Amino acid sequence: MAGVTGTRIAGAVARHPLAWGAAWSVALGIAAAAGIAAGWPAWLLGVLLALLVAPSLAATVTVLQATPRRRFDEMSSVFGHFAIRYLALVIGVVAWSLSVVVGAAISAVIQLAAEGREADIVGVGLDIMLVIVPTVVGILWAAFVLRCAWFLSRVRGWREAPAADGVPEAMLAGRPGLRRTVIGLAHPALFGAAGLFVAFALPALYGGVELLLDSP
């Protein structure tokens, strides 16, 4: 009975992979947003965010891994390659600049927050890093998501089940239902929306860090 049910579910997902993927992402996105608002533990929010992006991420990796690089040269213009790489570079530089600027301020903040209490300096520094690191990681992840979404739009287009796409026929050739599911879940809009939601949610995993600045 369980096998039959599993087969029916797999068949339903294969017929409408984008709709199922969107429903999955929306449901977990609502749960994650509620968890952030309610102050759920960081590990639980991390699990929700990982589950939210996992289907589209796995499908995206599968499709892009199976697609030869020369396919992109055939489908895209020089300007397209330049534009997406430039955008990813700008986002990466913003993340790096943020880490440098904030890193330069950390020393002064730590000394001010823990002045005269050397034993507390490491703890204060770790508290600050719990906020800074997720923020920088989120920005870099956003750059990765945008670039992969652009590549997906060039390889398989924007339709749920494209009749003709640039995905090699050898990918999952013996399992047409799974192939349709993977291509459907590797949709640029689905992966872009889920990935960017995770990027914006990452800085909220550890909430704010309150530093009590005691005057001497």
Secondary structure, DSSP 8 states (H G I E B T S, - for coil): -HHHHHHHHHHHHHHSHHHHHHHHHHHHHHHHHHHHHHT--HHHHHHHHHHHHHHHHHHHHHHHHHS-HHHHHHHS-HHHHHHHHHHHHHHHHHHHHHHHHHHHHHHHHHHHHTTT-HHHHHHHHHHHHHHHHHHHHHHHHHHHHHHHHHHHHHHT-SSSS-SS-SS-TTTTTT-HHHHHHHHHHS-HHHHHHHHHHHHHHGGGTT----------
